[in-house]
């Protein structure tokens, strides 16, 4: 039966190559004479009829808002939007309209990216020097996209200049960047290459002393001997093959490494020692064939390989006088995809027909090696444990879709689409049929009302830590026990643009979620790969709220602000039958951005954000029990909780400022000097929290922040 489905998809792929086009094709702004050399000239990423709700298109200039440590960043820009929460401090994850960080689809030139963050999420892996456009969807999803339930971040890589060589070099407190582009054969082929290397530890390491926000009575020295770095390599090559064809080849490599060692949890009783080495990253190879079948029909065929990998190793040691207990744990996980897809578009009078198909083979790797030893002055006990487990899985993913975006009348536009997906794993095949629809009413020349409905399914599960989202989290497929997540999303949106100065958007949404996973095991930092199916339960969720966004662009000012009022709830019958608030139920969110063009060579930036605090589950009380080794030592185990996520962190807020100075050197080279300050007024926003025993008796909640005020400087040279 599986092969029948596969044959069907292959037929669809073949038919699509005959009469197809692509809605999402990334076409750079080529010169007029370049356009004449290739008939693939229309940017069909900007459809004539725009019915989507919750969709935003960004270009490179939109990333001018300075973000973390003075570095423009795609994800930090998106986090400022209404309906999007940032999670914990410094994170680059997106928590969109009640979703989690695992249910966002990240695409780089139409290829999935599994590790989207650097430095525990401080930076995204998308180098802004290589970007052409970013399409962000938080609702009203086109039928083209699937496999996730919350949002789509569709990133396009810029093609190289066909006639001249240009580039840039940039160095700041966190990283250095180099980008160069130019022709291989003038007018016919080009390259665009960028490299980024992080040295963030040079400034961060001295400041990684933890700042205790509340209940401060212990200290951690885990970062005393730590090291961290990251690197990115992007490359794109383009060939124009006559008037109707274009080939592009893309390579993307990202790499993070982190080494930590030191002492953890120093108190009156003992010392804990910790050593850890972590490596994670992405590898992508892809090829795209852009073909113009006729004046009405285009298509793009894509073949790709992508690999998201992570290796988390840690060793801990706890001493009790002359006795020592040590643990070693090595978790290796990766997602390896081999895929082929076709996306096409046919433009008819009053209609944009989009259709396509894809076939992807997934390999989910999960390997764990662990050891536990207990030693005394007389030797080793017999409770030494050593195990190695390989829990890899395979899956076949077949999809086909079609949609018609039509103008019914001058005041009415409709987008009707349908997506089919077959997800085949060992012992089980899941079939998804996902209807998508959107309607746009033009109430006046300046005002439109939009309605949308989207059915979404996600067969991949990110097995994540309860305490914090960490790159060591690993992906696994749906199984007989762990069913795919799904959502039904409804949205209404009112657009008001009276002139080129003002823009106002008001939106409301409701999202119903099923088979939402929740971890209830004991290893909060590193869930077991071998028993993950028994450590997670599935329940339901719902999220609803209202958003308002306003934008003013007049004279020297570019100002935008937004407010979000939302609720995000979960229910898991296994451990709590009532609805409870989600970890990232940020009831209120406010964001404000401003750019003041003080001079043609001077820009001043300001970002301020506020949201209600994240949530944490605190135990109702602690029960005294005997220690596992020392019978004279009494420890206290946490017992129960009034409800999940029953504690709210303090509200989060932060102000960032920056200024850019542009100039030209004596040799005619343009350069840019940027100064900035992260968290100007030194707000100690907690990154995570722990309940710990006080040296003076009793228990308290320890809230830990990492960064306070951080000044920045960056130099950029253009050539």
HELIX and SHEET records of a PDB file:
HELIX    1   1 UNK A    2  UNK A   18  1                                  17    
HELIX    2   2 UNK A   32  UNK A   37  1                                   6    
HELIX    3   3 UNK A   60  UNK A   64  5                                   5    
HELIX    4   4 UNK A   68  UNK A   70  5                                   3    
HELIX    5   5 UNK A   74  UNK A   79  1                                   6    
HELIX    6   6 UNK A  119  UNK A  121  5                                   3    
HELIX    7   7 UNK A  128  UNK A  130  5                                   3    
HELIX    8   8 UNK A  201  UNK A  204  1                                   4    
HELIX    9   9 UNK A  205  UNK A  207  5                                   3    
HELIX   10  10 UNK A  532  UNK A  535  1                                   4    
SHEET    1   A 5 UNK A  55  UNK A  59  0                                        
SHEET    2   A 5 UNK A 131  UNK A 137 -1                                        
SHEET    3   A 5 UNK A 151  UNK A 157 -1                                        
SHEET    4   A 5 UNK A 104  UNK A 108  1                                        
SHEET    5   A 5 UNK A 111  UNK A 112 -1                                        
SHEET    1   B 2 UNK A  84  UNK A  85  0                                        
SHEET    2   B 2 UNK A  95  UNK A  96 -1                                        
SHEET    1   C 2 UNK A 117  UNK A 118  0                                        
SHEET    2   C 2 UNK A 123  UNK A 124 -1                                        
SHEET    1   D23 UNK A 379  UNK A 380  0                                        
SHEET    2   D23 UNK A 351  UNK A 376 -1                                        
SHEET    3   D23 UNK A 323  UNK A 348 -1                                        
SHEET    4   D23 UNK A 297  UNK A 320 -1                                        
SHEET    5   D23 UNK A 272  UNK A 292 -1                                        
SHEET    6   D23 UNK A 245  UNK A 264 -1                                        
SHEET    7   D23 UNK A 227  UNK A 241 -1                                        
SHEET    8   D23 UNK A 189  UNK A 198 -1                                        
SHEET    9   D23 UNK A 175  UNK A 185 -1                                        
SHEET   10   D23 UNK A 166  UNK A 172 -1                                        
SHEET   11   D23 UNK A 710  UNK A 718 -1                                        
SHEET   12   D23 UNK A 670  UNK A 678 -1                                        
SHEET   13   D23 UNK A 652  UNK A 664 -1                                        
SHEET   14   D23 UNK A 602  UNK A 611 -1                                        
SHEET   15   D23 UNK A 588  UNK A 599 -1                                        
SHEET   16   D23 UNK A 557  UNK A 572 -1                                        
SHEET   17   D23 UNK A 536  UNK A 554 -1                                        
SHEET   18   D23 UNK A 502  UNK A 519 -1                                        
SHEET   19   D23 UNK A 485  UNK A 496 -1                                        
SHEET   20   D23 UNK A 447  UNK A 458 -1                                        
SHEET   21   D23 UNK A 428  UNK A 442 -1                                        
SHEET   22   D23 UNK A 412  UNK A 425 -1                                        
SHEET   23   D23 UNK A 393  UNK A 409 -1                                        
SHEET    1   E17 UNK A 379  UNK A 380  0                                        
SHEET    2   E17 UNK A 351  UNK A 376 -1                                        
SHEET    3   E17 UNK A 323  UNK A 348 -1                                        
SHEET    4   E17 UNK A 297  UNK A 320 -1                                        
SHEET    5   E17 UNK A 272  UNK A 292 -1                                        
SHEET    6   E17 UNK A 245  UNK A 264 -1                                        
SHEET    7   E17 UNK A 227  UNK A 241 -1                                        
SHEET    8   E17 UNK A 189  UNK A 198 -1                                        
SHEET    9   E17 UNK A 175  UNK A 185 -1                                        
SHEET   10   E17 UNK A 166  UNK A 172 -1                                        
SHEET   11   E17 UNK A 710  UNK A 718 -1                                        
SHEET   12   E17 UNK A 670  UNK A 678 -1                                        
SHEET   13   E17 UNK A 652  UNK A 664 -1                                        
SHEET   14   E17 UNK A 602  UNK A 611 -1                                        
SHEET   15   E17 UNK A 588  UNK A 599 -1                                        
SHEET   16   E17 UNK A 557  UNK A 572 -1                                        
SHEET   17   E17 UNK A 576  UNK A 581 -1                                        
SHEET    1   F 3 UNK A 211  UNK A 214  0                                        
SHEET    2   F 3 UNK A 699  UNK A 705 -1                                        
SHEET    3   F 3 UNK A 688  UNK A 693 -1                                        
SHEET    1   G 3 UNK A 379  UNK A 380  0                                        
SHEET    2   G 3 UNK A 351  UNK A 376 -1                                        
SHEET    3   G 3 UNK A 385  UNK A 390 -1                                        
SHEET    1   H 2 UNK A 460  UNK A 463  0                                        
SHEET    2   H 2 UNK A 474  UNK A 477 -1                                        
SHEET    1   I 2 UNK A 615  UNK A 616  0                                        
SHEET    2   I 2 UNK A 647  UNK A 648 -1                                        
SHEET    1   J 2 UNK A 621  UNK A 626  0                                        
SHEET    2   J 2 UNK A 634  UNK A 639 -1                                        
END                                                                             
